[in-house]
Amino acid sequence: MTAAVALARGGSRALVGVGFAAIALVAVVYTASQPEELRAAVTIALVLLATAVGLVWPEQLLYGVVVWLVALGFVRRVLTLVVPPHGPDPLLLVEPAAVALLLVLTAGRARPPRTALSLSVGAMSLLIAASAINPQQGSLKVGAAGLLFLLVPTAGFWLGRTLCTDAVFARVLKLVAAVSVPVAVYGLAQTFAGFPRWDRVWIVDVDRVYQALNVGAAVRPFGSLPSSAEYAHLVAIGLAVWLAFGLRGLRLPLTAAMVTLLGAALVLASSRLVVFLTAAAAIAMLVARLRIPAPAAAGVALVAILATSAAVGRLAPDYYAPGAAGDLLGHQTSGLANPLNPSSSTFLIHVSLVTDGLDSARAHPAGVGAGAVSLAASKFGGTGLQTEADPSNLAVAAGLPGLVAYLVLAVIAFMRTYGLARARRDALSLGALAVVTIVFLQWFNGGQYGIALLLWLTLGWVDRASTVEGRK
């Protein structure tokens, strides 16, 4: 690998890229001769191409991984039309392969000293890794697959610390804001024009196990993401980043148009929690810019959530036209206006899942295992105990130590992120604050692997930038 890097730096970058592209092409042609191996062929091609790019331009590979995770659901669904999946999907291995390569390539780079945040992330990672051998989740295969969804994304934290300079992280956020626009357009087309064939096939395939996808007779949009929840999170993050970077001068008209588009997509995504968290993120950015202390800022964010609910209750109409858009809007507004009403909101059901997960720490002090709170349980016949929120997920996966470690990590992460935004008050730190807020309670969600890496890259950059800020 060292020789390859030296060759690249010596002036043969184009040759290295062309060589790996040729290998990837040969792999595709050879393995695609057996249709059932098409997914493996595409995976081999992507991993080889990622290696070629990473050896020469590590930062470009990082941007590529971010885009790949946004497109992953779309690619998997399109390939299903050609070759129905049989067994675990090898395409899920592209991210860990690229992340592992980036960790190796950046191992020798200068990194910030240890901090409370880096130590808490390290402790949390060790607990998750140890939980993979817990026999209560099922086989070791379940535990190992669980690491794919819980541990691999957290590696983004270490990449953020070493690879994400201000310039690199700014490009990451702007890239996410840019790709969120076509993703939102795709989601709106799914709502108003209907789902294309590859999406319809997937909807039928997951109907029994993914009931949250349906809202009455309508189906939630999911764009190019693996799930509707991740679609809502990506659209919300894109909206917040446009606000962070675009409220100035000549950018205002474009920002207004993009925020309107993304706002419409977010509302029609029919995810009430994400709307509440987006409102909290917008207020958090504002109060950080005003340098309001953290305790008061938390109170203002809570008021923003309550005000959102009250405003929707007053402004929402009593009737919506029939159709998918009407069903999604009705579901969204009724839940936002009455979050504690069981007939219009699933909030209390989610609370019940969380309390059940927290209770499991008493019955299983050492936890059940990482695979139990991820998609690995359903894929490999393990014990599935997904609770849909981080505190209870960690209580299930790693028991009482996992719950305590998560609470410590969450407090440190928010204090560090808000402190940085309050100190710098620039678009980059405010955008980071928005990402951390919008993805709150989903940092360790084993079912949301499309956006998890972005969260950990953000926290890694926050740790790096906070260290630099503290030296001033």
C-alpha positions in Angstrom: 0.0 0.0 0.0 2.9 2.3 0.8 4.4 1.7 -2.6 1.1 2.5 -4.3 0.7 5.7 -2.4 4.3 6.7 -3.3 3.6 5.9 -6.9 0.5 8.0 -6.9 2.4 10.9 -5.3 5.2 10.5 -7.8 3.0 11.5 -10.7 1.1 8.3 -11.7 -2.2 9.2 -10.2 -4.1 8.9 -13.5 -2.5 5.6 -14.2 -3.5 4.2 -10.8 -7.1 5.3 -11.3 -7.4 3.9 -14.8 -5.8 0.6 -13.6 -8.2 0.1 -10.8 -11.1 1.1 -13.0 -10.0 -1.5 -15.5 -9.9 -4.2 -12.7 -13.4 -3.1 -11.6 -14.7 -3.4 -15.2 -13.2 -6.8 -15.6 -14.8 -7.9 -12.3 -18.2 -6.7 -13.4 -18.0 -8.3 -16.8 -16.8 -11.6 -15.4 -19.2 -12.0 -12.4 -22.2 -10.5 -14.2 -22.0 -13.5 -16.6 -23.7 -15.2 -13.7 -26.8 -13.0 -13.0 -27.1 -14.1 -9.3 -23.7 -12.6 -8.7 -24.6 -9.1 -10.0 -24.7 -7.5 -6.5 -21.3 -9.1 -5.7 -19.9 -7.8 -9.0 -21.1 -4.2 -8.3 -19.7 -4.4 -4.8 -16.3 -5.6 -6.0 -16.3 -2.8 -8.6 -17.2 -0.1 -6.0 -14.6 -1.3 -3.5 -11.9 -1.4 -6.1 -12.8 2.1 -7.3 -13.0 3.3 -3.8 -9.5 2.0 -3.2 -8.2 3.7 -6.3 -9.6 7.0 -5.3 -8.7 6.7 -1.6 -5.0 5.9 -2.3 -4.7 9.1 -4.2 -7.4 11.5 -2.9 -8.6 10.4 0.6 -10.9 13.5 1.0 -12.5 12.7 -2.4 -13.3 9.2 -1.1 -14.9 10.6 2.0 -17.2 12.7 -0.2 -17.9 9.7 -2.3 -18.9 7.6 0.7 -21.4 10.3 1.8 -23.0 10.4 -1.6 -23.0 6.6 -1.8 -24.9 6.2 1.5 -27.6 8.7 0.2 -27.9 6.7 -3.0 -27.6 3.2 -1.4 -31.3 2.5 -1.1 -32.0 3.5 -4.8 -29.1 1.3 -6.1 -30.3 -1.7 -4.1 -33.9 -1.3 -5.3 -33.0 -0.9 -8.9 -30.7 -4.0 -8.8 -33.6 -5.9 -7.3 -35.4 -5.6 -10.7 -32.5 -7.5 -12.3 -31.6 -9.9 -9.6 -33.8 -10.4 -6.5 -31.7 -10.5 -3.3 -30.8 -13.8 -1.9 -29.2 -13.7 1.5 -27.2 -10.7 2.9 -26.7 -7.9 0.5 -22.9 -7.4 -0.2 -23.5 -3.8 -1.1 -23.7 -3.1 2.6 -20.0 -3.9 2.7 -19.0 -0.9 0.6 -19.2 1.6 3.4 -17.1 -0.4 6.0 -14.5 -1.2 3.3 -14.1 2.5 2.4 -14.1 3.6 6.1 -11.5 1.0 6.9 -9.3 2.2 4.1 -9.6 5.8 5.2 -8.7 4.9 8.8 -5.5 3.2 7.5 -4.6 6.0 5.2 -5.1 8.6 7.9 -3.4 6.7 10.7 -0.2 8.6 10.4 -1.8 12.1 10.3 -1.6 14.5 13.2 -4.6 14.3 15.4 -5.9 16.4 18.3 -5.1 15.3 21.9 -7.5 13.1 23.8 -10.6 14.9 25.0 -13.6 14.0 27.1 -15.6 13.5 23.9 -13.0 11.3 22.3 -12.7 9.2 25.4 -16.5 8.8 25.7 -16.8 7.8 22.1 -13.9 5.3 22.6 -15.6 3.8 25.7 -18.9 3.5 23.9 -17.3 1.8 20.9 -15.5 -0.7 23.1 -18.8 -1.6 24.9 -20.6 -2.0 21.5 -17.7 -4.2 20.2 -17.8 -6.3 23.4 -21.5 -6.8 23.1 -21.1 -8.5 19.7 -20.1 -11.8 21.5 -23.1 -11.8 23.8 -24.8 -15.1 23.2 -28.3 -13.8 24.1 -28.7 -12.0 20.8 -28.3 -15.3 18.9 -25.3 -16.5 16.9 -22.0 -14.7 16.5 -23.1 -13.9 13.0 -25.9 -11.7 14.5 -23.4 -9.9 16.7 -20.9 -9.4 13.9 -23.6 -8.1 11.6 -24.8 -5.8 14.4 -21.4 -4.1 14.4 -21.9 -3.2 10.7 -24.8 -1.0 11.7 -23.7 0.3 15.1 -19.9 0.3 15.2 -18.9 1.1 11.7 -20.6 4.5 11.6 -18.9 5.6 14.8 -15.6 5.2 13.0 -16.6 8.4 11.2 -15.8 10.2 14.5 -12.1 9.3 14.1 -12.2 10.3 10.5 -13.7 13.6 11.4 -10.9 14.3 13.9 -8.1 13.5 11.4 -9.5 14.2 8.0 -12.1 16.9 8.4 -10.4 20.2 8.4 -12.8 23.2 8.2 -12.5 23.2 4.4 -13.2 19.5 4.1 -16.1 19.5 6.5 -17.6 22.6 4.8 -17.6 20.6 1.6 -19.2 17.7 3.3 -22.1 19.8 4.6 -22.5 21.7 1.3 -22.5 18.3 -0.5 -25.3 17.0 1.7 -27.3 20.2 1.2 -26.8 19.9 -2.6 -27.9 16.2 -2.8 -30.8 16.8 -0.5 -32.5 18.8 -3.2 -32.8 16.0 -5.9 -33.6 13.5 -3.1 -36.5 15.8 -2.0 -37.7 16.2 -5.6 -37.6 12.4 -5.9 -39.6 12.1 -2.7 -42.2 14.6 -3.8 -42.5 12.8 -7.1 -43.2 9.6 -5.2 -46.0 11.3 -3.3 -47.7 13.1 -6.2 -46.8 11.1 -9.3 -46.5 7.6 -7.7 -43.7 5.2 -7.2 -41.6 3.8 -10.1 -41.5 0.0 -10.6 -38.3 -0.6 -8.5 -39.8 1.2 -5.6 -43.1 -0.6 -5.8 -41.4 -4.0 -5.8 -39.5 -3.0 -2.7 -42.7 -1.7 -1.0 -44.4 -5.1 -1.5 -41.3 -6.9 -0.3 -41.0 -5.1 3.0 -44.8 -4.7 3.7 -44.9 -7.2 6.5 -41.8 -6.1 8.3 -41.9 -2.3 7.7 -45.4 -1.3 8.7 -44.4 2.3 9.6 -44.0 2.9 5.9 -47.8 3.0 5.5 -50.0 5.9 6.5 -53.6 4.9 5.9 -53.8 4.1 2.2 -50.7 6.2 1.5 -47.0 5.2 1.6 -44.5 7.5 3.0 -41.9 8.8 0.5 -38.3 7.6 1.0 -36.5 9.1 -2.0 -33.2 7.3 -2.6 -32.6 6.4 1.0 -33.0 3.0 2.6 -36.0 4.1 4.7 -38.6 6.9 5.0 -37.1 7.9 8.4 -33.7 8.5 6.9 -35.3 10.4 4.0 -36.9 12.7 6.5 -33.7 13.2 8.4 -31.7 14.0 5.2 -34.2 16.5 4.0 -34.2 18.2 7.4 -30.4 18.3 7.5 -30.3 19.8 4.0 -32.9 22.4 5.0 -30.9 23.4 8.1 -27.6 23.6 6.2 -29.1 25.8 3.5 -30.3 28.1 6.4 -26.8 28.1 8.0 -24.9 28.9 4.8 -27.4 30.7 2.6 -28.8 33.6 4.6 -26.7 36.3 3.1 -26.6 38.6 0.1 -27.2 37.2 -3.3 -27.8 33.7 -1.9 -31.1 34.6 -0.3 -33.4 34.0 -3.3 -31.9 30.6 -4.0 -31.9 29.7 -0.3 -35.6 30.7 0.0 -36.5 28.5 -3.0 -34.5 25.5 -1.6 -35.9 25.9 1.9 -39.4 26.0 0.5 -38.9 22.9 -1.5 -37.2 21.0 1.4 -39.8 22.2 3.8 -42.6 20.9 1.7 -40.8 17.5 1.4 -40.2 17.4 5.1 -43.9 18.0 5.9 -45.0 15.4 3.4 -42.4 12.9 4.8 -45.0 12.7 7.7 -42.4 12.2 10.4 -43.5 14.2 13.4 -40.3 13.8 15.5 -38.1 15.1 12.7 -40.2 18.2 12.3 -40.0 18.9 16.1 -36.2 18.4 16.0 -35.8 20.6 12.9 -37.6 23.4 14.8 -35.4 22.8 17.8 -32.3 22.9 15.5 -33.3 26.2 13.9 -33.8 27.7 17.3 -30.5 26.2 18.5 -28.7 27.9 15.6 -30.3 31.2 16.4 -29.6 31.2 20.2 -26.0 30.0 19.6 -25.5 32.9 17.3 -26.9 35.2 20.0 -24.5 33.5 22.5 -27.2 32.5 24.9 -25.9 30.1 27.6 -26.5 26.4 27.1 -29.2 25.9 29.9 -31.2 28.8 28.6 -30.8 27.6 25.0 -32.2 24.2 26.0 -35.2 25.9 27.5 -35.7 28.0 24.3 -35.5 24.9 22.1 -38.1 23.2 24.3 -40.4 26.2 23.9 -39.8 26.1 20.1 -41.0 22.5 20.1 -44.1 23.3 22.1 -44.8 26.4 20.0 -44.6 24.3 16.8 -47.3 22.0 18.2 -49.5 24.9 19.2 -49.1 26.7 15.8 -50.0 23.5 13.9 -53.0 23.0 16.1 -54.3 26.5 15.3 -53.4 26.7 11.6 -54.0 23.2 10.3 -57.2 22.7 8.3 -59.9 20.2 9.4 -60.1 18.5 6.0 -57.6 17.4 3.4 -58.3 16.3 -0.2 -58.3 12.6 -0.8 -55.1 11.1 -2.0 -51.6 10.3 -0.8 -50.6 13.9 -0.2 -53.8 14.5 1.8 -53.3 11.4 3.9 -49.7 12.3 4.7 -50.5 15.9 5.5 -53.4 14.8 7.7 -51.2 12.3 9.6 -48.5 14.9 10.0 -50.6 17.8 11.3 -52.8 15.7 13.6 -49.7 14.2 15.3 -47.9 17.5 15.6 -51.0 19.3 17.0 -51.8 16.5 19.5 -48.7 14.5 20.2 -50.1 13.0 23.4 -53.4 11.8 21.8 -53.1 8.0 21.1 -55.7 8.3 18.4 -53.7 10.8 16.4 -50.1 10.2 17.4 -47.8 7.2 18.1 -45.7 9.2 20.6 -46.9 7.1 23.6 -46.2 3.9 21.7 -42.6 5.0 21.1 -42.3 6.0 24.8 -43.5 2.5 25.7 -40.8 1.0 23.5 -38.1 3.2 25.2 -39.3 2.3 28.7 -39.3 -1.4 27.9 -35.8 -1.1 26.5 -34.6 0.8 29.7 -36.2 -1.9 31.8 -34.2 -4.6 30.0 -31.0 -3.2 31.6 -32.4 -4.5 34.9 -33.2 -7.9 33.6 -30.0 -8.1 31.6 -27.3 -5.9 33.3 -24.7 -6.9 30.7 -27.1 -6.3 27.8 -28.3 -8.6 25.0 -25.9 -7.6 22.2 -25.5 -5.1 19.4 -27.2 -7.4 16.9 -30.5 -7.3 18.9 -31.0 -3.6 18.2 -30.1 -3.7 14.5 -31.3 -5.2 11.2 -28.9 -8.1 11.9 -31.5 -9.7 14.2 -34.1 -10.1 11.5 -31.6 -11.0 8.8 -29.9 -13.8 10.7 -32.7 -15.1 13.0 -31.5 -13.4 16.2 -33.3 -11.8 19.1 -34.8 -8.5 17.8 -35.3 -5.8 20.5 -35.1 -2.5 18.5 -36.5 0.3 20.7 -36.2 3.2 18.1 -34.2 5.5 20.5 -30.6 5.6 21.6 -30.8 5.4 25.4 -33.0 2.3 25.3 -31.1 0.8 22.4 -27.8 1.0 24.3 -29.5 -0.3 27.4 -30.6 -3.4 25.4 -27.3 -3.8 23.5 -24.8 -3.2 26.3 -26.9 -3.1 29.5 -26.4 -0.6 32.3 -22.8 0.3 31.3 -24.1 1.0 27.8 -26.8 3.3 29.1 -24.5 5.2 31.4 -21.9 5.6 28.7 -24.4 6.9 26.2 -25.8 9.5 28.6 -22.3 10.7 29.3 -21.5 10.8 25.6 -24.7 12.6 24.7 -24.2 15.4 27.3 -20.5 15.9 26.4 -21.3 15.9 22.7 -24.1 18.5 23.0 -22.2 20.7 25.3 -19.1 20.6 23.1 -21.1 21.2 19.9 -23.2 24.1 21.3 -20.1 25.6 22.9 -18.3 25.6 19.6 -21.3 27.1 17.8 -21.6 29.8 20.5 -17.9 30.6 20.3 -17.5 30.7 16.5 -21.0 31.6 15.3 -20.1 30.8 11.7 -22.1 28.7 9.2 -19.9 25.7 9.7 -20.4 25.4 13.5 -24.1 26.3 13.3 -24.6 23.6 10.6 -22.8 21.1 12.8 -25.1 22.0 15.7 -28.1 21.4 13.4 -26.9 18.0 12.3 -26.3 16.8 15.9 -29.8 18.1 17.0 -31.8 16.7 14.1 -30.3 13.2 14.4 -30.7 13.3 18.2 -31.9 9.9 19.6 -30.9 8.2 16.4 -27.1 8.2 16.8 -27.1 4.4 17.4 -30.2 3.4 15.5 -29.3 0.1 13.8 -31.9 0.7 11.1 -30.6 4.1 10.0 -27.3 3.4 8.4 -27.7 5.9 5.5 -27.1 9.0 7.6 -25.3 7.7 10.7 -21.8 8.3 9.3 -22.6 12.0 8.7 -23.5 12.4 12.4 -20.2 10.9 13.6 -18.1 12.9 11.0 -19.8 16.0 12.5 -18.9 15.1 16.0 -15.4 14.3 15.0 -15.0 17.7 13.4 -16.5 19.3 16.4 -13.9 17.6 18.7 -11.1 18.7 16.3 -12.4 22.3 15.9 -13.1 22.7 19.7 -9.5 21.7 20.5 -8.3 24.4 18.0 -10.7 26.9 19.4 -9.6 26.2 23.0 -5.9 27.0 22.1 -6.8 30.5 20.9 
